Structure formats: structure tokens, C-alpha cells
Amino acid sequence: MDFYSLPNDWIRNKSERIVAVDTSKVEKFYTVLLESTRNIKEDLDSTFVEAFIETGENILDNGKVHVEDGLPHPETRDKLIALYNSVSIEELSLEEKKKAIQMMLISIVKEDQLQVNHQPTPDGIGVILSYFIDLFFETDEPLHLADLSVGSGNLLYTLFTTLFSENKEVKLTGVDNDELLISLASTISAILHIPVHLMHQDALQPLLLDPVDLMISDLPVGFYPIDVKKDDFKTRFEEGHSYSHYLLIEQGMKYLKESGYAFYILPTNVFETEEVKSLLKYVHSVGHVQAIIHMPLEWFSSVKSRKSLFIIQKKGEGSKQVSEVLVSDVPNIKDQKTFNEFILSIKKWKKEQQI
């Protein structure tokens, strides 16, 4: 995935205002995170993401440097303590910390050359998703939001920052089978003071998960390496391995409450394949396809890498299939006038569809 972000000096909140952030504070915190991570990486000969997790834990421990087997060396410890003492995270707003974390995630992707399915979801996608969640949900009401491929947690935390930071009754759950990514998500959660229940397990196995109002996921695309039984998943292939993104959509629908919504991020070309017919057949058996929203083309290096938002409502009391499925392209988010017109057109569509 191409890693793009929003302009450094603003972030959206649920009232659709653009919240200003102090870029000097963001850049200072980012510098502390970046330099301390580099020092730990070099001294411990670790990956960049492991070093970031280590420095995050040090910051959370009031700047105390964790030492094991004499590492990091004393001279590195002195550098780290000086860096940690130069900033106070208590003086940073949630949005400012989130901005600095987003910049660090970009650095992690570049430094460790993370594979596509392990890359964090860019803030831009999270902000677009937040507009549509806000359109379909009363985000001030009690709500359980889950992500079955949570990864670094960036998508979940972007949504919390833009929509739910004032909601004391929102419950966040993230599932992932990658221990390092779960550790990363946990560290970021603690830095941002965003409460989340993280589960380290294969999301396609049975889950101890309370019913979910809102299922979201930037789905990993590819084949699930384990053969699944026909009775367990209707989206499995008759022969060979099945698509993990199809199986995760089906798994998400199982744990979604009746009339609840699922927002899945997928490569746009998934909707152009022959195999998508089997996925749509399953989705129509349990829910309603309400919209397919294509992300801004200029965010991607090629048409092939473009992403889209797949919006599904599970069948239940009060739910219905819209007469006209919304298929639309998101304009350039930096063109505020055009983007506002786009949002107004979406609201008009929703009113006409009476949903």
C-alpha cells in the first residue's frame, strides 16, 4: 500500500471541523521517537519496529531506560534519557500524539520494508472511513467496534481520534495473529491513552468476542494457508486454499449484531475479478451491500494499487437493501470545496434511500 497522510497541521473530528494541531509539538515528539528508536536499533541490533516498541515502553515508564544483559550501553542510555527528558507527552493533545505516531509508522514501513499486509492503514483512509461511519451511526451511543485484522491498530485509533474520543461507552477490540504487530498496537494504545482489548490469535478460529455493532478492517489480501471445512465457511474454495480476505469478511459477519454495519477496505481490483461473484452471493445471503467507495486515485502510485471501501449491513430488524447501491469516487481530500460537495451528495443519497 502506498503510505500517504493528511496535511501535518490538521485532523478531522466528528463535528466535521478541522482541528488544528501544534506542528512544532508534533515534530518535536516525532524527533524524540525517531532518534531514540534509531539509537536502540543500532545498539541492540534489532528491527526498527522492535526498537520503537522498546522506546515507547521507556517513555511510558517515565523515561526509565529498560536494561537487559547490559544493553543498551551506558552511552546510549545517556542519549535516550536526554531525549526522553526533552518532551512531556502529558502536554500533547491526543491529535498531536496521533500525528507523531502516524509519522513514525511511515518511518517503520520504510526502515523495515514491511510487506503489504503488515503495513499500517494510513490516516487518510481512516478519515474517509470516519465520514461514512458518522453517516450511518450515532457515534455518541454505546458501541462495540472491532477489527479482526488490527495490525498496528492505526485504523482503529484513527477512528477513535476522529469519532469516539468523547464517547465513554465505546468498546474497542482488535484481533491479530502476529505477536509483533499486537505488541506495536499495545504500545501505541498506551501512548495515546486509547483503551482497547487486543487478542493475539488467528481471527479465523472461534473467537471469544462479544457481539459487535460495527466491524471494520483493512483486510490482508491473499490465500489463507490452512484448509477450512465446508461447514465452517461458505466463502471457501472447493479446491486448494481460500482467500483470507473472503474468509475474514464472513467471520466478521458472524460476530456482527443484526442490522449492524461492516466497513471493509479492499483493493479496488477485487471487485473486478470473476471470483467476487461467490463473495457477493454470500454477502447477499446474510446482509445488504449498501456502498462501494473508491479512495482518491492520487493517493496511489497506480490504478492496480488503489483501495476501496466495501460497506455492508447485516440483515435484521429495520435493515433493508438500498434501491440504488452507492458507487462513488472520493475526490481529492485537500480540495475542501469539492470534498464538502461530495459529502453533501452522500448525505442526499442516504436521505433518498431512507436508511
For each residue, the residues with C-beta under 8 A, 3 or more apart:
1: 116 119 121 122 305 307
2: 122 299 300 301 305
3: 105 106 109 119 120 122
4: 122 124 299
5: 8 102 103 106 122 123 124
6: 10 11 12 123 124 127 333
7: 10 334
8: 5 21 23 26 99
9: 20 21 23
10: 6 7 18 19 20 21
11: 6 18 19 21 95 98 99 123 127 161 162
12: 6 16 17 18 19 127 130 131 162
13: 16 17 19 161 162 163 165
14: 130 134 139 162 163 164 166
15:
16: 12 13 134 343
17: 12 13
18: 10 11 12
19: 10 11 12 13 95
20: 9 10
21: 8 9 10 11 25 26 93 95 96 99
22: 25 26 93 96
23: 8 9 26 27
24: 27 28
25: 21 22 28 29 91 92 96
26: 8 21 22 23 29 30 96 99 100 103
27: 23 24 30 31 100
28: 24 25 31 32 86 87
29: 25 26 32 33 87 89 92 96 97 100
30: 26 27 33 34 99 100 103 104
31: 27 28 34 35
32: 28 29 35 36 83 84 86 87
33: 29 30 36 37 52 55 56 100 101 104
34: 30 31 37 38 104 107
35: 31 32 38 39 79 83
36: 32 33 39 40 55 58 59 79 80 83 84
37: 33 34 40 41 48 51 52 54 55 104 107
38: 34 35 41 42 51
39: 35 36 42 43 72 76 79 80 83
40: 36 37 43 44 46 51 54 55 72 76 80
41: 37 38 44 45 46 47 48 50 51 111
42: 38 39 45
43: 39 40 71 72 73 76
44: 40 41 50 51 54 71 72
45: 41 42
46: 40 41 50 51 54
47: 41 50 51 112
48: 37 41 51 52 107 108 111 112
49: 52 53 108 112 114 180 184
50: 41 44 46 47 53 54 180
51: 37 38 40 41 44 46 47 48 54 55
52: 33 37 48 49 55 56 104 108 184 187
53: 49 50 56 57 180 183 184 187
54: 37 40 44 46 50 51 57 58 66
55: 33 36 37 40 51 52 58 59 80
56: 33 52 53 59 60 187 188 190 191
57: 53 54 60 61 66 187
58: 36 54 55 61 63 64 65 66 80 84
59: 36 55 56 63 84 89 191
60: 56 57 187 190 191
61: 57 58 64 66
62:
63: 58 59 81 84 85
64: 58 61
65: 58 72 77 80 81 84
66: 54 57 58 61
67: 70 71 72 77
68: 71
69:
70: 67 73
71: 43 44 67 68
72: 39 40 43 44 65 67 76 77 80
73: 43 70 76 77
74: 77 78
75: 78 79
76: 39 40 43 72 73 79 80
77: 65 67 72 73 74 80 81
78: 74 75 81 82
79: 35 36 39 75 76 82 83
80: 36 39 40 55 58 65 72 76 77 83 84
81: 63 65 77 78 84 85
82: 78 79 85 86
83: 32 35 36 39 79 80 86 87
84: 32 36 58 59 63 65 80 81 87
85: 63 81 82
86: 28 32 82 83
87: 28 29 32 83 84 91 92
88: 91 92
89: 29 59 92 97 191
90:
91: 25 87 88
92: 25 29 87 88 89 96 97 100
93: 21 22 96 97
94: 97 98 161 165 192 193 194
95: 11 19 21 98 99 161
96: 21 22 25 26 29 92 93 99 100
97: 29 89 92 93 94 100 101 191 192
98: 11 94 95 101 102 123 157 158 161 192
99: 8 11 21 26 30 95 96 102 103
100: 26 27 29 30 33 92 96 97 103 104
101: 33 97 98 104 105 154 157 188 191 192
102: 5 98 99 105 106 122 123 154
103: 5 26 30 99 100 106 107
104: 30 33 34 37 52 100 101 107 108
105: 3 101 102 108 109 120 152 154
106: 3 5 102 103 109 110
107: 34 37 48 103 104 110 111
108: 48 49 52 104 105 111 112 114 120
109: 3 105 106 112 113 114 119 120
110: 106 107 113
111: 41 48 107 108
112: 47 48 49 108 109
113: 109 110
114: 49 108 109 118 119
115: 118 119
116: 1 119 221
117: 220 221 222
118: 114 115 151 178 181
119: 1 3 109 114 115 116 151
120: 3 105 108 109 151 152 154 155
121: 1 125 126 151 154 155 158 218 265
122: 1 2 3 4 5 102 125 126 154 299
123: 5 6 11 98 102 126 127 154 158
124: 4 5 6 127 128 295 296 299 333
125: 121 122 128 129 155 218 265 295 307
126: 121 122 123 129 130 154 155 158 159 162
127: 6 11 12 123 124 130 131 158 162 333
128: 124 125 131 132 293 295 309 330 333
129: 125 126 132 133 155 158 159 216 263 265 309
130: 12 14 126 127 133 134 158 159 162 163
131: 12 127 128 134 135 343 346
132: 128 129 135 136 263 291 293 309 311 346
133: 129 130 136 137 139 159 163 214 216 261 263
134: 14 16 130 131 137 139 163
135: 131 132 346 347 350
136: 132 133 261 311 313 350 355
137: 133 134 141 143 213 214 261
138: 141
139: 14 133 134 143 163 164 167
140: 166 167
141: 137 138 167 169
142: 169 170
143: 137 139 164 167 169 170 171 213 214
144: 170 171 173 210 211 212 213 214
145: 156 159 164 170 171 172 173 212 213 214 215 216
146: 172 173 174 175 209 212 214 215 216 252 255
147: 150 153 155 156 173 174 175 215 216 217
148: 175 203 207 215 217 248 251 252
149: 175 176 203 217 218 219 220 248
150: 147 153 155 156 174 175 176 181 182 185 198
151: 118 119 120 121 154 155 176 178 181 184 185 218
152: 105 120 181 184 185 188
153: 147 150 156 157 174 184 185 188 189 196 198
154: 101 102 105 120 121 122 123 126 151 157 158 188
155: 120 121 125 126 129 147 150 151 158 159 216 217 218 265
156: 145 147 150 153 159 160 172 174 185 196 216
157: 98 101 153 154 160 161 188 189 192 194 196
158: 98 121 123 126 127 129 130 154 155 161 162
159: 126 129 130 133 145 155 156 162 163 164 216
160: 156 157 163 164 165 170 172 194
161: 11 13 94 95 98 157 158 165 192 194
162: 11 12 13 14 126 127 130 158 159
163: 13 14 130 133 134 139 159 160 167
164: 14 139 143 145 159 160 167 170
165: 13 94 160 161
166: 14 140
167: 139 140 141 143 163 164 170
168:
169: 141 142 143
170: 142 143 144 145 160 164 167
171: 143 144 145 197 210
172: 145 146 156 160 194 195 196 197
173: 144 145 146 147 196 197 198 199 209 210 212
174: 146 147 150 153 156 182 185 196 197 198 199
175: 146 147 148 149 150 198 199 201 203 207 209
176: 149 150 151 181 182 185 198 199 200 203
177: 200 201 202 203
178: 118 151 181 182
179: 182 183 200
180: 49 50 53 183 184
181: 118 150 151 152 176 178 184 185
182: 150 174 176 178 179 185 186 198 200
183: 53 179 180 186 187
184: 49 52 53 151 152 153 180 181 187 188
185: 150 151 152 153 156 174 176 181 182 188 189 196 198
186: 182 183 189 190 198
187: 52 53 56 57 60 183 184 190 191
188: 56 101 152 153 154 157 184 185 191 192
189: 153 157 185 186 192 194 195 196 198
190: 56 60 186 187 193
191: 56 59 60 89 97 101 187 188
192: 94 97 98 101 157 161 188 189
193: 94 190
194: 94 157 160 161 172 189
195: 172 189
196: 153 156 157 172 173 174 185 189
197: 171 172 173 174
198: 150 153 173 174 175 176 182 185 186 189
199: 173 174 175 176 207 208 209
200: 176 177 179 182
201: 175 177 205 207
202: 177 205
203: 148 149 175 176 177 207 248 251
204: 224 226 228 233 244 247 248 251
205: 201 202
206:
207: 148 175 199 201 203 251 255
208: 199
209: 146 173 175 199 212 255
210: 144 171 173
211: 144 255 256 257
212: 144 145 146 173 209 215 252 255 256 257 260
213: 137 143 144 145 256 257 260 261
214: 133 137 143 144 145 146 260 261 262 263
215: 145 146 147 148 212 252 253 255 256 260 261 262 263 264
216: 129 133 145 146 147 155 156 159 262 263 264
217: 147 148 149 155 248 252 263 264 265
218: 121 125 149 151 155 265
219: 149 244 245 248 249 264 265 266
220: 117 149 244 245 248
221: 116 117 243 244 245 266 267 270
222: 117 243 244 245
223: 240 241 242 243 244
224: 204 228 241 242 243 244 247
225: 241
226: 204 241
227: 241
228: 204 224 232 233 236 242 247
229: 232 233 236
230: 233 236
231:
232: 228 229 236
233: 204 228 229 230 236 242 247 250 251
234: 250 282 285
235: 242 243 246 247 249 250 278 279 282
236: 228 229 230 232 233 242 247
237: 240 241 242 243
238:
239:
240: 223 237
241: 223 224 225 226 227 237
242: 223 224 228 233 235 236 237 246 247
243: 221 222 223 224 235 237 246 247 275
244: 204 219 220 221 222 223 224 247 248
245: 219 220 221 222 248 249 264 266 270
246: 235 242 243 249 250 278 279 282
247: 204 224 228 233 235 236 242 243 244 250 251
248: 148 149 203 204 217 219 220 244 245 251 252
249: 219 235 245 246 252 253 262 264 279 282 283 310 312
250: 233 234 235 246 247 253 254 282
251: 148 203 204 207 233 247 248 254 255
252: 146 148 212 215 217 248 249 255 256 262 264
253: 215 249 250 256 262 283 286 287 312 314
254: 250 251
255: 146 207 209 211 212 215 251 252
256: 211 212 213 215 252 253 260 261 262 314
257: 211 212 213 260 314 316
258: 314 315 316 317 319
259: 313 314 315 316 317 318 319
260: 212 213 214 215 256 257 313 314 316
261: 133 136 137 213 214 215 256 290 311 312 313 314
262: 214 215 216 249 252 253 256 287 310 311 312 313 314
263: 129 132 133 214 215 216 217 309 310 311
264: 215 216 217 219 245 249 252 309 310 312
265: 121 125 129 155 217 218 219 307 308 309 310
266: 219 221 245 270 271 307 308 310
267: 221 270 304 305 306 307 308
268: 271 272 294 295 303 306 307 308
269: 272 273 304 306
270: 221 245 266 267 273 276 308
271: 266 268 276 292 308 310
272: 268 269 276
273: 269 270 276
274: 277
275: 243 278 279
276: 270 271 272 273 279 280
277: 274 280 281
278: 235 246 275 281 282
279: 235 246 249 275 276 282 283
280: 276 277 283 284 289
281: 277 278 284 285
282: 234 235 246 249 250 278 279 285 286
283: 249 253 279 280 286 287 289 312
284: 280 281 287 288 289
285: 234 281 282
286: 253 282 283 314 315
287: 253 262 283 284 312 313 314 315 319
288: 284 312 313 315 319 320 321 322
289: 280 283 284 292 310 311 312 321 325
290: 261 311 312 313 321 322 325 326 355
291: 132 309 310 311 325 326 327 328
292: 271 289 308 309 310 311 325 326 327
293: 128 132 308 309 311 326 327 328 329 330
294: 268 297 306 308 309 327 328 329 330
295: 124 125 128 268 299 300 306 307 308 309 330
296: 124 299 329 330 331 332 333
297: 294 300 303 306 329
298: 332
299: 2 4 122 124 295 296 306
300: 2 295 297 303 305 306 307
301: 2 305
302: 305 306
303: 268 297 300 306
304: 267 269
305: 1 2 267 300 301 302
306: 267 268 269 294 295 297 299 300 302 303
307: 1 125 265 266 267 268 295 300
308: 265 266 267 268 270 271 292 293 294 295
309: 128 129 132 263 264 265 291 292 293 294 295
310: 249 262 263 264 265 266 271 289 291 292
311: 132 136 261 262 263 289 290 291 292 293 326
312: 249 253 261 262 264 283 287 288 289 290
313: 136 259 260 261 262 287 288 290 319 355
314: 253 256 257 258 259 260 261 262 286 287 319
315: 258 259 286 287 288 319
316: 257 258 259 260 319
317: 258 259
318: 259
319: 258 259 287 288 313 314 315 316
320: 288 355
321: 288 289 290
322: 288 290 325 326 353 355
323: 353
324: 349 352 353
325: 289 290 291 292 322
326: 290 291 292 293 311 322 346 349
327: 291 292 293 294
328: 291 293 294 342 345 346
329: 293 294 296 297
330: 128 293 294 295 296 333 339 342
331: 296 335 338 339 342
332: 296 298 335 338 339
333: 6 124 127 128 296 330 339
334: 7 339
335: 331 332 338 339
336: 339 340
337: 340 341
338: 331 332 335 341 342
339: 330 331 332 333 334 335 336 342 343
340: 336 337 343 344
341: 337 338 344 345
342: 328 330 331 338 339 345 346
343: 16 131 339 340 346 347
344: 340 341 347 348
345: 328 341 342 348 349
346: 131 132 135 326 328 342 343 349 350
347: 135 343 344 350 351
348: 344 345 351 352
349: 324 326 345 346 352 353
350: 135 136 346 347 353 355
351: 347 348 354
352: 324 348 349
353: 322 323 324 349 350
354: 351
355: 136 290 313 320 322 350
